[in-house]
Amino acid sequence: MNQQLLILERELGCQPFSRSRTDWHLTRAGEIYIEGAKRALFLKKETYLKIHDVMESQKFQQAGFKPDILLETSSTPSIVAMVRSALCCGILPRYYVDPADSRISCFVLPDHPAWDLCISYRKNSYLSRGAREFIRLAQEYWDQHLVSPQMDEYQ
């Protein structure tokens, strides 16, 4: 780490940290550097998400489905609210639609689209007993009712 810090100091032409034997803290230059680094990481993540979206839309196109997407959201209740208000149509899990709601009409898509599901957790981190039990129960359910997932052992 010391070598990397020395390289960074050479590149910046200044010290990003004020340091002594017992204390390290950011200098103003270090604060600016960290702020920029956070923005760069955010942009990287956003770029990867956009690429993922492009790849997902190609799957739809290969299946012959070419939607005119005006809005994307991860909030399923928002989609239901917009459909109720006649602002759009939406694709969502059936259990979000109340069959008694006369403002919404729904149908099941042909070929039953598949959703890739996974349980994830931070690698090499502590999992509580409750979390481990939840993963065990989910894996047991998948084994009995659905196609077995490819899960790494969580121990």
Stockholm file with secondary structure:
# STOCKHOLM 1.0

chainA/1-155         MNQQLLILERELGCQPFSRSRTDWHLTRAGEIYIEGAKRALFLKKETYLKIHDVMESQKFQQAGFKPDILLETSSTPSIVAMVRSALCCGILPRYYVDPADSRISCFVLPDHPAWDLCISYRKNSYLSRGAREFIRLAQEYWDQHLVSPQMDEYQ
#=GR chainA/1-155 SS CHHHHHHHHHHHTSCSEEECSSCEEECHHHHHHHHHHHHHHHHHHHHHHHHHHHHHHHHHHHTTCCCCCCCCCSCHHHHHHHHHTTSCCCCCCGGGSCTTCTTCCCCCCTTCCCCCCCCCCCTTCCCCHHHHHHHHHHHHHHHHHSCCCCCCCCC
#=GC SS_cons         CHHHHHHHHHHHTSCSEEECSSCEEECHHHHHHHHHHHHHHHHHHHHHHHHHHHHHHHHHHHTTCCCCCCCCCSCHHHHHHHHHTTSCCCCCCGGGSCTTCTTCCCCCCTTCCCCCCCCCCCTTCCCCHHHHHHHHHHHHHHHHHSCCCCCCCCC
//
